[in-house]
Amino acid sequence: MALVSERRPTSRETALFLLDARVKLVLLAVWSLASIPLGLAALIAFGLPPLALARREGALRGLGRRPCFAFAALLVFVFLARALSVEGEPLITLSGVSASREGVLSGAEVALRLLFVFFLGAILVATTPSAEVKAGVEWFLRPVAGAQAARIGTMLGLMVRFVPLVFAEIEAVREAQEARCVARRRNPLRRILCLALPALRRICLRADRLALAMEARGYRDERTPRPLKASPRDRGVLLAGLIWAAIVQVL
């Protein structure tokens, strides 16, 4: 089995792309946990840097419009569910259904928290090769999982790599069904089933082909690991990210 080659030169040699994968994984975990107890104003302030980074790195460019619209619909559903279910002072009443002030604030907080984590994950996927994610996860799990760290790292690396592929498969199924006028069905549940089942089948078939290709090429867990070196810049970014999360918690 050939050893892992060095990383190819890329045109996207941005500062975030060159950052150590371990630093990005730590900041992803810390910032996601730090956003849980924050209020609405703190969430907006805390989420501005990831939003700016996601736009700068083009993290959402490869997802396509449909997946972004689907995620936006999920955020709207979560917001409405919280606004209509949380009891409190009525703010808006329509046809006997009222949204409380406390529910609106709670729904906005939950939706912003999900959006914040989504941006963090999109930045990680857009700026970190799957091999580096695998190497970073192995580095963290090696003292705990031992020999199984390589297998866990491989699975997580493939998960990161498969995120844009899943959206691509869904988009392909949607375009094929639009050509066959499936979207004209009146029953919305039927339209969802017609989209979900073929997309799930294509994703499973692609995963099976990937597993067969890896097996045919003699893939093993014991591979040459991707070298990870933390530079002073990486340590500075990690320290700044931790300090920013602590400041937002105190404020």
Secondary structure, DSSP 8 states (H G I E B T S, - for coil): ----------S---TTTTS-HHHHHHHHHHHHHHTTT--HHHHHHHHHHHHHHHHHHTTTTTT-HHHHHHHHHHHHHHHHHHHHHS-SSEEEEETTEEEEHHHHHHHHHHHHHHHHHHHHHHHHHHHS-HHHHHHHHHHHHHHHHGGGHHHHHHHHHHHHHHHHHHHHHHHHHHHHHHHTTGGG-S-HHHHHHHHHHHHHHHHHHHHHHHHHHHHHTT--S----------HHHHHHHHHHHHHHHHHHH-
